[in-house]
Amino acid sequence: MTYFRENIEKTKAYEPGFQPPFLLSQESGGVKLNTNENPYPPSPQVLKALAELKPEQLRRYPDPMASAFREAAAEVNSVKPDNIMCCNGGDELLRIAFEAFCDENRPVAYPVPTYSLYPVLAKLQNCRAIEVPFDKEFNLPAKLTGTGAALTIICNPNAPSGTFINVEELASLADELSGVLLIDEAYVDFSETNCTALVKDFDNVIILRSMSKGYSLAGLRFGYAIARPDLITGLMKIKDSYNVDAVAIALAAAAIKDQQYFKENVEKVKAERAGLTEQLRKLGFVVPDSFANFVLAKCKNKLVGAKPAVARKASEVYEKLTQRNIYVRYFNYPKLKDKLRITIGTAEQNDKLISALGEILAV
Ligand SMILES: Cc1ncc(COP(=O)(O)O)c(C=O)c1O
């Protein structure tokens, strides 16, 4: 006997990356590289906005349109405020999109492997998920054009591969699809370009953005959609009236307005990404060039001179890192079992990871 709808009963909940409580303390010595948080603090302007909050802002309901953020984000992205909808993290936009476009007769399609929340949302919405496998290089699968899905999602850069599909290819996809194309750009702040321009050319494109990664605000829960006003108006019917709170609006607006801090922060992460990628490759991992704030490292480690010269299992390396208080992400999923997803940390964190890997692989 269950009180739940059958599809809810059958859904296996999304498993967020482990958040060890003791790592909140700086002195713990632990290294947390498992949930793609930014290793640097948010802009000082965010902390200033926090200090300047008035009790009145808590007593009253927040602005349902989050206009302060909407206007700032419109300016940064060279669009109009009515092209923007704010949401409680990019994840809320994904849930809203499934509710808006999918049901028993209206499937979703996406390439795999990708963000593991998509299949969970499909189950909750009771819609069929058409999963089209990526090739080894994570190129855009041609088959995606012919699925007939009501919603197609492309995570770009893709998680967990970090690979990037170029804007022209996504423009052709948007042109060929009969349904909506949602481009999940949660990590695009770490890429060289983005798909915002497609919103001007196509009435079926929704761009997802997150303040969690590039702006160091994962704890705040703030994201937004960029799309044509017709799509934005439709999506707004589904969101909670007050889906983003007054504190979040004020702080997210302060963060996006401080573009100088944001750009410097992103450049630091990119420089560390280049260094970490090189070091991992030297240790024998196969690492595709990443356009995000993480890398996907395939364990193919046959250390020169190591006896026996066997490849290490990713799960084994993961366990050994965890024992050393170093947290990365291991997905026990097809095509990912031999890989580790590693968030780019500070120089110090990345050094700790590399020296621990050196020890683990040498034994
Ligand atoms: C691919 C992808 N999309 C969207 C999100 C949602 O991010 P948030 O809800 O923190 O804005 C995440 C979070 O990790 C992600 O990895």
The ligand as an SDF file (V2000), in Angstrom:
LIG
                    3D

 16 16  0  0  0  0  0  0  0  0999 V2000
   24.6640   20.3300  -15.5130 C   0  0  0  0  0  0  0  0  0  0  0  0
   24.0160   21.0660  -14.4100 C   0  0  0  0  0  0  0  0  0  0  0  0
   22.9350   21.7860  -14.6720 N   0  0  0  0  0  0  0  0  0  0  0  0
   22.3090   22.4850  -13.7100 C   0  0  0  0  0  0  0  0  0  0  0  0
   22.7730   22.4660  -12.4220 C   0  0  0  0  0  0  0  0  0  0  0  0
   22.0000   23.2280  -11.4000 C   0  0  0  0  0  0  0  0  0  0  0  0
   22.7570   24.1290  -10.7070 O   0  0  0  0  0  0  0  0  0  0  0  0
   22.1150   25.0390   -9.5720 P   0  0  0  0  0  0  0  0  0  0  0  0
   20.7710   24.4700   -9.2460 O   0  0  0  0  0  0  0  0  0  0  0  0
   23.0720   24.9720   -8.4350 O   0  0  0  0  0  0  0  0  0  0  0  0
   22.0090   26.4010  -10.1780 O   0  0  0  0  0  0  0  0  0  0  0  0
   23.8930   21.7020  -12.0860 C   0  0  0  0  0  0  0  0  0  0  0  0
   24.3870   21.6340  -10.7070 C   0  0  0  0  0  0  0  0  0  0  0  0
   25.3360   20.9890  -10.3620 O   0  0  0  0  0  0  0  0  0  0  0  0
   24.5440   20.9870  -13.1100 C   0  0  0  0  0  0  0  0  0  0  0  0
   25.6060   20.2290  -12.8590 O   0  0  0  0  0  0  0  0  0  0  0  0
  1  2  1  0
  2  3  1  0
  2 15  2  0
  3  4  2  0
  4  5  1  0
  5  6  1  0
  5 12  2  0
  6  7  1  0
  7  8  1  0
  8  9  2  0
  8 10  1  0
  8 11  1  0
 12 13  1  0
 12 15  1  0
 13 14  2  0
 15 16  1  0
M  END
$$$$
